[in-house]
């Protein structure tokens, strides 16, 4: 069975149009608790340093731990929208956004998670050895880190899996109805994934280099999905990426916020960051295709 060219269910362009509208509506509804509670906090805490930054479209000064939970709560609505769209509009199994098989291969997800977590961990250690002055222990309370550890453990996989289901599942299958070349399909959907991250505050370091980093990440994870016939590896890798950052690395102007992570990184060099991404993603691509490459029937 082919993951990209979905046979089961009802997958006409009219149903994709309907499901896309439903998903967007759920995403909009999902922002309401985040906005309402954040507005309530900045208007009632009596702190002039908490406010809505209209330029960044983000709230500033709110305690990073509840704010992290608020931001990630939106993905529960997104996930529900995807479920409604696939089950009731496309009339197929929700897991068809992950695998063409009847059961999810949790071992494959675990392989993607562990492999990419180790790769990122090793490249971070090497970068620290080359640039020890850029890394320092974060001055955080143990209780705050323990709360962060649990929040990342519970919420981050929801956030990353939701994005994977939409980009490496829903959109790949949508564009895959007309685009048959894996490389081109990965470029299209990977570019959409990367471009939607262009509003992240990290872009301030270098729009070109950080933007290229996002585009490359989106492309590689899409390409792995098309070549291994499921989004399981990218689900694991995406979770590993965000969970490692959440637990261990914080920086100024991060999309994750000023979290009480274990280490602080300063003097970000976007060129070096892009280089490490190329190395990490390249190694992960080689390992993934060597172990799980799928041969499609002609």
QUIDADA-V204995 format. One record per pair of residues at least 4 apart in sequence whose ideal C-beta (glycine too) atoms are under 7 Angstrom apart, sorted by the first residue. I is the first residue (numbers start at 1). J is the second residue. D is the distance in whole Angstrom. If there is no record, write none. Layout:
BEGIN
{{I;J;D} {I;J;D}}
END
This chain:
BEGIN
{{1;100;4} {1;101;7} {2;100;6} {2;229;7} {2;296;6} {3;99;7} {3;100;5} {3;229;5} {3;230;5} {4;172;6} {4;173;6} {4;176;4} {4;226;6} {5;176;6} {6;11;6} {6;96;6} {6;173;5} {8;92;5} {8;96;7} {9;90;5} {9;91;5} {9;92;3} {10;15;5} {10;90;6} {10;91;5} {11;15;6} {11;16;7} {11;90;6} {13;17;6} {14;18;7} {15;19;6} {15;89;5} {15;90;6} {16;20;6} {16;174;5} {17;21;7} {18;22;7} {18;89;5} {19;23;6} {19;85;4} {19;89;4} {19;90;6} {20;24;6} {21;25;6} {22;26;7} {22;81;6} {22;84;6} {22;85;5} {22;89;7} {23;27;6} {23;81;4} {23;82;6} {23;85;5} {24;28;6} {25;29;6} {25;81;7} {26;30;6} {26;77;5} {26;78;6} {26;80;6} {26;81;3} {27;77;7} {27;78;5} {27;81;6} {29;77;6} {30;74;4} {30;76;7} {30;77;3} {30;78;6} {31;35;6} {31;74;6} {32;36;6} {33;37;6} {33;73;6} {34;38;6} {34;70;5} {34;71;6} {34;73;6} {34;74;5} {35;39;6} {36;40;6} {37;41;6} {37;70;6} {38;42;6} {38;59;5} {38;62;6} {38;70;6} {39;43;6} {40;44;6} {41;45;6} {41;50;7} {41;62;6} {42;50;4} {42;51;6} {42;52;6} {42;59;6} {42;62;7} {45;50;6} {47;61;6} {49;61;4} {50;60;7} {50;61;3} {50;62;6} {51;60;6} {51;61;7} {52;59;6} {53;58;5} {53;60;5} {56;201;6} {57;199;7} {59;67;7} {62;67;4} {63;67;6} {64;68;6} {64;257;5} {64;258;5} {64;259;5} {64;260;7} {65;69;7} {65;144;7} {65;147;6} {65;148;6} {65;151;7} {66;70;6} {67;71;6} {67;257;6} {68;72;6} {68;151;6} {68;257;6} {68;259;6} {69;73;6} {69;151;6} {69;155;7} {72;155;4} {72;158;7} {72;159;5} {74;78;6} {75;79;6} {75;158;5} {75;159;5} {75;162;4} {76;80;7} {76;158;7} {77;81;6} {78;82;7} {78;162;5} {79;83;6} {79;158;7} {79;162;5} {80;84;6} {81;85;6} {82;86;6} {82;97;7} {82;165;5} {82;166;6} {82;170;7} {83;87;6} {83;94;5} {84;88;6} {85;89;5} {85;90;7} {86;90;5} {86;92;6} {86;94;5} {86;96;7} {86;97;6} {87;94;6} {92;96;5} {95;99;6} {95;104;6} {96;100;7} {97;165;5} {97;169;3} {97;170;6} {98;104;6} {98;165;7} {98;169;6} {98;230;6} {98;231;5} {98;232;6} {98;235;7} {99;104;6} {99;105;6} {99;230;4} {99;232;6} {100;229;7} {104;232;7} {105;109;7} {105;232;5} {106;110;6} {107;111;6} {108;112;7} {108;232;4} {108;233;6} {108;292;7} {109;113;6} {109;232;5} {109;235;5} {109;236;4} {110;114;6} {110;236;6} {111;115;6} {111;236;7} {112;116;6} {112;232;6} {112;233;4} {112;234;7} {112;235;7} {112;236;3} {112;237;5} {113;117;6} {113;236;4} {113;237;7} {113;239;6} {113;240;5} {114;118;6} {115;119;6} {115;284;6} {115;287;6} {116;120;6} {116;236;7} {116;237;4} {116;240;4} {116;241;6} {116;284;5} {117;121;6} {117;240;4} {117;244;6} {118;122;6} {119;123;6} {119;280;5} {119;283;5} {119;284;6} {120;124;6} {120;240;7} {120;241;6} {120;244;5} {120;280;6} {121;125;6} {121;244;7} {122;126;6} {123;127;6} {123;276;5} {123;279;6} {123;280;5} {124;128;6} {125;129;7} {126;130;7} {127;131;6} {127;276;6} {128;132;6} {128;135;5} {134;265;6} {134;266;6} {134;267;5} {135;263;6} {135;265;6} {136;263;7} {136;264;5} {137;262;7} {137;263;6} {138;250;6} {138;260;6} {138;261;6} {138;262;6} {138;263;6} {138;264;5} {140;144;5} {140;145;5} {140;260;4} {142;146;6} {143;147;7} {144;148;6} {144;260;4} {145;149;6} {145;260;5} {145;262;7} {146;150;7} {147;151;6} {148;152;6} {148;246;7} {148;259;6} {148;260;5} {148;261;7} {149;153;6} {149;247;6} {150;154;6} {151;155;5} {152;156;5} {152;243;5} {152;246;4} {152;247;6} {155;159;6} {156;160;6} {156;239;6} {156;242;5} {156;243;5} {156;246;6} {157;161;6} {157;239;5} {158;162;6} {159;163;7} {159;242;7} {160;164;6} {160;238;4} {160;239;5} {160;242;5} {161;165;6} {161;235;6} {161;239;7} {162;166;7} {163;167;6} {163;238;7} {164;168;5} {164;169;7} {164;231;5} {164;234;6} {164;235;5} {164;238;6} {165;169;5} {165;170;6} {166;170;5} {166;171;6} {167;171;5} {167;189;6} {167;193;5} {168;172;6} {168;221;6} {168;222;6} {168;225;5} {168;231;4} {168;234;5} {169;173;6} {169;231;5} {170;174;6} {171;175;6} {171;189;5} {171;192;7} {172;176;6} {172;185;7} {172;189;5} {172;222;6} {172;225;6} {172;226;7} {175;179;5} {175;185;6} {175;188;6} {175;189;6} {176;185;6} {179;184;6} {179;185;4} {179;188;6} {181;185;6} {182;186;6} {182;223;7} {182;226;4} {182;227;6} {183;187;7} {184;188;6} {185;189;6} {185;226;6} {186;190;5} {186;219;5} {186;222;4} {186;223;4} {186;226;6} {187;191;6} {187;219;6} {188;192;7} {189;193;6} {189;222;5} {190;194;6} {190;215;7} {190;218;4} {190;219;3} {190;222;4} {191;195;6} {191;215;6} {191;218;7} {192;196;6} {193;218;3} {194;214;4} {194;215;4} {194;217;7} {194;218;4} {197;214;4} {198;203;6} {198;211;6} {200;255;4} {201;253;4} {201;254;7} {201;255;6} {202;210;5} {202;253;6} {202;254;7} {202;255;6} {203;207;5} {203;210;5} {203;211;7} {204;253;5} {205;210;6} {205;268;5} {205;270;5} {206;210;5} {206;270;4} {207;211;5} {208;212;6} {209;213;7} {209;270;4} {209;271;6} {209;274;5} {210;214;7} {210;270;5} {211;215;6} {212;216;6} {212;274;6} {213;217;6} {213;273;6} {213;274;5} {213;277;5} {214;218;6} {215;219;6} {216;220;6} {216;277;6} {216;278;7} {216;281;6} {217;221;6} {217;277;7} {217;281;6} {218;222;6} {219;223;6} {220;224;6} {220;281;4} {220;285;6} {221;225;6} {221;234;4} {221;237;6} {221;238;7} {222;226;6} {223;227;6} {224;228;6} {224;233;5} {224;234;6} {224;285;6} {224;288;5} {225;230;7} {225;231;5} {225;234;5} {227;289;6} {227;293;6} {227;294;6} {228;233;6} {228;288;6} {228;292;4} {228;293;6} {228;294;5} {229;294;4} {231;235;6} {232;236;7} {233;237;6} {233;288;5} {233;292;7} {234;238;6} {235;239;7} {236;240;6} {237;241;6} {237;284;6} {238;242;7} {239;243;6} {240;244;6} {241;245;7} {242;246;6} {243;247;6} {244;248;6} {245;249;5} {245;256;6} {246;256;6} {246;259;6} {246;261;7} {247;261;6} {247;262;7} {248;261;6} {248;262;5} {248;263;6} {249;261;6} {249;263;5} {249;265;6} {250;254;6} {250;258;6} {250;259;5} {250;261;4} {250;264;6} {251;264;7} {251;265;5} {251;268;6} {268;273;6} {269;273;6} {270;274;6} {271;275;7} {272;276;6} {273;277;7} {274;278;6} {275;279;7} {276;280;6} {277;281;6} {278;282;6} {279;283;6} {280;284;6} {281;285;6} {282;286;7} {283;287;6} {284;288;6} {285;289;6} {286;290;6} {287;291;6} {288;292;6} {289;293;5}}
END
